[in-house]
Amino acid sequence: MRKLLTAIALLALSAPLAAEVIGSVSTKFKILGPNDKIVVEAFEDEDIPGVVCYISRAKTGGVSGAVGVAEDTSDASIECTQVGPITLPDAVRDGKQDGEEVFKKRTSLLFKSLQVVRFYDAPRHALVYLSYSDKIIEGSPKNSISAVAIQPWPQQAD
């Protein structure tokens, strides 16, 4: 059993990150190890080019944070925006991909993660992104939401 848990931990640690760190600010000084922080990251919705989301999240420091065994709090905020032309895939347009995960970040060694899921609001022609934290046993009611009203995008001159 111990070998299985070790293998799972190594796989989780080696998973590629789908977000680019934009910056961070310290929120609590730690004598040993890095300070607690709020980290701002950006990621693109891979299924819908033209949308970028910025997420801020808590990052636990100290010795446990430095070695990757700390559990981050469920505090996060999200803002998404249109940065280019958007063409919706049919599966998104017809609601078949509502609630699809577009971002996931491990926030503890094994059992907790921060996720972002996407919905399409057809009557308002908008994409809605919901960020929340979950655990294998129980999640957190803390969440954040952002909507992108899909607008025509001007053509660039050649």
Backbone bond lengths (Angstrom), bond angles and torsions (degrees), N, CA, C in turn:
res aa  C-N    CA-C-N  psi(-1)  N-CA   C-N-CA  omega(-1)  CA-C   N-CA-C  phi
1 M - - - 1.451 - - 1.528 111.02 -
2 R 1.323 116.26 -39.71 1.463 120.47 -179.71 1.528 110.81 -62.93
3 K 1.334 116.64 -39.52 1.467 120.09 178.75 1.528 110.96 -64.97
4 L 1.327 116.16 -38.25 1.465 120.32 178.76 1.526 110.47 -63.36
5 L 1.331 117.22 -46.14 1.466 120.69 179.09 1.518 111.38 -63.51
6 T 1.322 117.36 -38.15 1.466 121.21 177.29 1.525 110.57 -63.82
7 A 1.321 116.64 -43.01 1.467 120.52 179.29 1.527 111.12 -63.77
8 I 1.330 116.85 -41.82 1.470 120.58 178.37 1.520 110.20 -62.90
9 A 1.324 116.26 -43.19 1.473 120.66 179.70 1.522 110.74 -62.00
10 L 1.325 117.83 -43.20 1.466 120.98 179.99 1.518 111.21 -65.28
11 L 1.327 117.71 -39.10 1.461 120.20 176.86 1.521 111.19 -64.42
12 A 1.316 116.44 -42.48 1.465 119.90 179.48 1.518 110.89 -64.67
13 L 1.319 117.46 -38.17 1.451 120.75 -179.52 1.522 112.27 -71.91
14 S 1.327 117.26 -27.93 1.459 120.14 -176.57 1.521 112.88 -91.18
15 A 1.339 118.43 -3.99 1.461 121.08 -179.09 1.527 109.98 -62.84
16 P 1.332 117.70 136.54 1.465 119.54 -179.55 1.519 110.77 -67.74
17 L 1.308 115.40 146.63 1.453 120.69 177.52 1.518 108.38 -88.62
18 A 1.329 115.74 136.14 1.452 120.35 -177.99 1.519 111.59 -100.60
19 A 1.330 117.61 15.48 1.457 120.55 -177.61 1.525 110.26 -128.70
20 E 1.313 114.89 151.82 1.465 122.52 177.55 1.529 107.67 -104.58
21 V 1.321 116.98 128.06 1.459 120.29 178.41 1.522 108.50 -73.68
22 I 1.334 115.71 124.95 1.457 122.31 178.47 1.527 109.91 -90.80
23 G 1.328 116.63 -39.89 1.457 121.20 179.54 1.513 110.49 175.38
24 S 1.346 115.97 178.18 1.456 120.80 178.72 1.516 109.99 -154.76
25 V 1.327 115.80 160.08 1.458 122.45 174.30 1.525 107.37 -132.55
26 S 1.345 115.88 144.09 1.463 120.84 177.38 1.519 109.64 -78.80
27 T 1.332 115.53 141.80 1.462 120.23 178.75 1.523 112.55 -118.89
28 K 1.332 116.67 -18.68 1.464 120.11 -178.94 1.517 108.65 -153.33
29 F 1.323 116.07 126.08 1.454 121.96 179.63 1.526 110.35 -72.75
30 K 1.309 116.54 137.14 1.464 122.97 175.31 1.523 107.71 -123.56
31 I 1.327 117.03 130.01 1.467 121.14 178.88 1.523 110.19 -66.37
32 L 1.325 116.30 -44.53 1.466 121.06 178.61 1.523 109.45 -109.14
33 G 1.300 116.94 128.36 1.455 121.39 178.46 1.515 111.72 85.12
34 P 1.346 116.18 179.28 1.467 120.36 -178.84 1.532 111.25 -69.94
35 N 1.328 115.67 157.58 1.462 121.82 176.17 1.523 110.48 -70.35
36 D 1.344 116.68 157.93 1.461 120.42 167.64 1.527 106.45 -65.30
37 K 1.340 117.00 147.28 1.462 120.85 -174.62 1.518 111.96 -141.62
38 I 1.307 113.79 164.86 1.458 121.78 161.53 1.526 104.77 -110.75
39 V 1.315 116.30 123.46 1.463 122.60 -177.18 1.530 108.45 -107.99
40 V 1.331 116.25 135.06 1.466 121.90 175.79 1.526 107.46 -108.48
41 E 1.338 115.53 125.30 1.466 121.61 -179.67 1.524 109.48 -127.80
42 A 1.314 115.79 156.02 1.465 121.84 176.46 1.527 108.60 -121.95
43 F 1.324 115.48 142.15 1.466 120.02 173.59 1.523 108.50 -145.21
44 E 1.321 115.05 152.76 1.459 121.42 178.81 1.518 109.19 -102.61
45 D 1.313 116.14 144.38 1.458 121.38 173.85 1.524 106.31 -73.72
46 E 1.316 116.92 109.57 1.474 120.98 -174.40 1.527 112.88 -63.02
47 D 1.330 117.74 -28.81 1.467 120.43 -178.99 1.523 112.95 -84.79
48 I 1.330 116.58 -16.42 1.464 120.44 -177.25 1.530 109.49 -132.59
49 P 1.339 116.74 84.14 1.466 118.76 176.02 1.528 109.48 -57.60
50 G 1.313 115.47 144.95 1.457 120.12 -178.77 1.517 112.70 105.12
51 V 1.333 117.20 -3.47 1.468 121.52 177.79 1.526 108.61 -122.02
52 V 1.324 115.60 131.12 1.459 121.47 173.25 1.525 107.46 -126.69
53 C 1.329 115.77 141.06 1.459 121.39 178.54 1.520 109.23 -119.15
54 Y 1.321 114.62 142.01 1.455 122.58 175.64 1.521 107.01 -113.04
55 I 1.303 115.68 129.05 1.455 119.98 -179.20 1.513 108.94 -125.55
56 S 1.320 116.39 133.76 1.463 120.84 173.24 1.515 106.32 -109.75
57 R 1.336 115.40 139.75 1.459 119.43 -176.64 1.517 110.26 -148.67
58 A 1.313 115.43 155.96 1.458 121.68 177.53 1.524 109.48 -76.92
59 K 1.313 116.49 141.11 1.477 122.68 177.39 1.524 107.39 -131.70
60 T 1.326 115.91 116.96 1.461 121.99 -178.27 1.519 110.70 -76.47
61 G 1.309 115.77 133.65 1.463 121.55 179.74 1.518 111.62 -100.18
62 G 1.333 114.86 -142.96 1.459 120.71 -178.76 1.515 111.48 73.87
63 V 1.299 115.74 -173.08 1.468 121.32 -179.94 1.523 110.58 -64.26
64 S 1.349 116.68 -43.67 1.469 119.09 -178.55 1.527 111.26 -64.86
65 G 1.336 117.30 -35.13 1.457 120.11 176.73 1.512 112.12 -69.44
66 A 1.331 116.37 -36.63 1.468 121.12 -179.16 1.523 111.95 -65.74
67 V 1.332 116.97 -34.70 1.470 119.33 -178.25 1.529 112.64 -96.50
68 G 1.340 116.81 1.30 1.461 120.41 173.31 1.512 116.23 84.51
69 V 1.332 118.47 20.79 1.457 119.35 179.56 1.531 112.86 -111.23
70 A 1.329 117.88 -0.29 1.468 120.97 179.16 1.519 110.18 -74.11
71 E 1.330 115.82 153.84 1.455 120.94 173.99 1.520 107.98 -106.06
72 D 1.329 116.21 118.92 1.462 120.79 178.55 1.522 109.80 -73.62
73 T 1.345 116.43 152.83 1.462 119.69 176.71 1.528 109.14 -70.44
74 S 1.311 115.90 170.71 1.468 121.47 -177.76 1.518 112.75 -87.82
75 D 1.328 117.70 10.79 1.458 121.33 -177.95 1.526 111.11 -75.80
76 A 1.323 116.12 123.23 1.466 121.53 178.03 1.517 109.20 -157.51
77 S 1.320 115.18 156.76 1.454 121.60 176.75 1.520 108.05 -140.03
78 I 1.328 117.27 150.58 1.459 120.69 -177.15 1.529 110.44 -135.86
79 E 1.321 115.10 145.77 1.469 122.59 172.89 1.525 106.60 -142.87
80 C 1.312 116.33 126.25 1.465 121.18 179.43 1.523 108.94 -118.14
81 T 1.330 115.57 150.71 1.458 119.66 -177.92 1.529 110.39 -146.83
82 Q 1.325 115.23 156.36 1.456 121.29 175.53 1.517 108.34 -84.18
83 V 1.336 116.84 126.96 1.466 122.04 -179.33 1.527 112.24 -120.63
84 G 1.317 116.65 4.81 1.452 121.33 -179.49 1.517 109.54 -172.74
85 P 1.335 116.86 -178.69 1.462 119.55 179.39 1.531 110.59 -63.34
86 I 1.330 116.57 142.90 1.464 121.71 -179.66 1.517 108.85 -118.90
87 T 1.328 115.39 125.74 1.460 122.74 171.34 1.517 106.62 -119.93
88 L 1.319 116.47 118.34 1.457 120.27 -176.93 1.523 111.19 -80.60
89 P 1.328 117.43 130.66 1.460 120.02 171.50 1.541 109.33 -64.42
90 D 1.326 117.27 151.87 1.465 121.12 -178.80 1.526 111.93 -56.56
91 A 1.329 117.92 -39.59 1.468 121.24 -178.24 1.526 111.77 -64.01
92 V 1.323 117.82 -29.40 1.466 121.54 175.90 1.520 109.19 -78.57
93 R 1.329 116.33 -46.85 1.469 121.92 -177.14 1.532 111.50 -58.54
94 D 1.340 117.66 -38.41 1.474 119.22 -177.55 1.530 113.48 -91.34
95 G 1.344 117.39 5.95 1.466 121.09 174.62 1.519 115.30 84.40
96 K 1.336 117.64 1.38 1.466 120.01 -178.64 1.522 112.47 -67.34
97 Q 1.325 118.03 -21.30 1.462 121.07 179.70 1.535 112.25 -107.63
98 D 1.336 117.62 16.66 1.466 119.62 176.25 1.522 109.68 -60.21
99 G 1.306 116.27 133.13 1.460 122.07 -179.09 1.511 113.39 83.58
100 E 1.333 117.09 9.42 1.468 119.75 -179.21 1.529 110.49 -71.83
101 E 1.314 115.35 136.52 1.465 121.83 178.64 1.524 109.93 -71.20
102 V 1.344 116.46 127.28 1.460 121.01 178.44 1.527 112.12 -115.16
103 F 1.337 116.78 -8.92 1.464 121.24 179.43 1.520 108.13 -159.27
104 K 1.339 116.09 141.79 1.460 120.81 176.40 1.522 108.23 -149.34
105 K 1.316 116.03 133.88 1.461 121.95 -179.80 1.519 107.98 -134.56
106 R 1.322 116.83 128.33 1.459 122.44 177.04 1.527 108.66 -67.93
107 T 1.348 117.54 131.64 1.461 121.01 -179.92 1.528 112.07 -121.51
108 S 1.320 117.02 9.48 1.461 123.01 169.45 1.525 106.25 -152.77
109 L 1.313 116.17 173.11 1.466 119.58 -174.91 1.531 112.13 -56.80
110 L 1.321 118.03 -44.36 1.465 119.44 -175.94 1.521 115.86 -131.64
111 F 1.308 118.72 -41.52 1.453 119.46 -159.53 1.524 117.05 -109.12
112 K 1.309 119.62 -2.23 1.459 120.63 -175.53 1.518 110.17 -125.41
113 S 1.340 115.79 141.69 1.467 119.37 178.46 1.528 110.39 -147.16
114 L 1.321 114.36 156.85 1.456 123.02 173.07 1.520 105.70 -102.90
115 Q 1.329 117.10 129.02 1.461 120.91 -177.39 1.517 110.96 -126.81
116 V 1.318 114.91 153.89 1.458 121.79 171.72 1.529 106.76 -126.96
117 V 1.320 115.84 129.41 1.464 121.40 177.43 1.532 108.60 -120.31
118 R 1.328 115.46 156.16 1.465 121.60 -176.42 1.526 110.71 -117.45
119 F 1.333 114.91 142.03 1.463 123.12 172.95 1.526 107.62 -128.73
120 Y 1.328 116.00 155.61 1.470 120.53 174.56 1.517 108.44 -113.99
121 D 1.316 116.30 123.99 1.461 123.82 177.14 1.532 106.96 -98.09
122 A 1.329 116.26 90.60 1.463 121.94 -174.00 1.532 113.58 -60.57
123 P 1.336 120.04 -45.24 1.474 118.49 -177.99 1.533 113.16 -59.86
124 R 1.323 117.30 -28.00 1.465 120.56 -178.39 1.537 112.30 -106.24
125 H 1.326 116.08 1.45 1.465 122.66 -179.53 1.536 110.34 49.79
126 A 1.354 114.38 55.72 1.465 120.47 -176.53 1.524 110.09 -137.18
127 L 1.318 114.74 149.12 1.458 122.02 172.40 1.521 107.71 -98.65
128 V 1.325 116.66 136.08 1.457 122.04 -178.60 1.526 107.61 -119.15
129 Y 1.332 115.59 127.27 1.467 122.22 -179.70 1.523 109.02 -113.76
130 L 1.325 116.59 128.03 1.461 123.61 -178.79 1.526 108.81 -117.29
131 S 1.342 116.60 125.22 1.462 120.06 174.37 1.525 108.35 -106.44
132 Y 1.338 115.66 140.25 1.461 121.42 178.57 1.525 108.88 -157.00
133 S 1.317 114.50 165.32 1.459 120.77 -179.97 1.524 108.35 -112.24
134 D 1.334 116.48 141.49 1.461 119.20 176.57 1.517 110.51 -135.23
135 K 1.313 114.36 159.02 1.459 124.13 175.89 1.516 106.53 -131.21
136 I 1.312 117.03 160.71 1.460 119.59 179.35 1.528 110.55 -59.17
137 I 1.317 117.44 -42.16 1.465 120.34 -177.39 1.529 111.20 -87.55
138 E 1.332 118.32 -48.34 1.457 120.32 -178.93 1.517 110.28 -148.75
139 G 1.309 115.80 145.65 1.454 120.74 178.61 1.512 110.51 -97.81
140 S 1.304 116.36 -166.40 1.451 122.17 179.48 1.523 108.88 -121.46
141 P 1.341 117.32 143.50 1.460 118.75 176.24 1.530 112.51 -76.09
142 K 1.336 118.23 -7.19 1.459 120.19 179.08 1.527 108.47 -67.29
143 N 1.326 115.63 131.47 1.459 119.83 -178.22 1.514 108.57 -154.44
144 S 1.320 114.91 168.44 1.458 121.86 176.27 1.519 107.33 -146.34
145 I 1.330 115.77 151.58 1.459 119.75 -175.16 1.531 109.78 -136.02
146 S 1.310 115.82 148.52 1.455 122.09 176.22 1.526 107.98 -143.60
147 A 1.319 115.86 142.96 1.468 120.47 178.86 1.523 109.92 -122.07
148 V 1.328 115.36 141.54 1.462 121.98 177.28 1.524 107.24 -117.13
149 A 1.333 115.77 107.69 1.466 120.30 174.76 1.526 106.91 -75.22
150 I 1.327 116.80 118.01 1.460 121.17 -175.57 1.524 109.33 -73.88
151 Q 1.335 115.16 120.02 1.462 122.03 -177.18 1.529 109.96 -116.05
152 P 1.342 117.25 153.73 1.470 119.34 173.11 1.530 108.07 -60.97
153 W 1.310 115.80 143.90 1.474 120.26 -178.65 1.523 109.50 -108.87
154 P 1.328 117.64 129.21 1.470 119.25 -179.11 1.524 111.70 -63.02
155 Q 1.314 116.43 142.68 1.463 121.45 176.76 1.520 108.72 -75.92
156 Q 1.321 116.49 141.71 1.456 120.03 177.01 1.526 109.24 -84.01
157 A 1.321 114.99 141.35 1.463 120.08 177.30 1.522 109.96 -73.24
158 D 1.322 116.74 141.45 1.478 120.13 179.83 1.490 112.40 -80.42
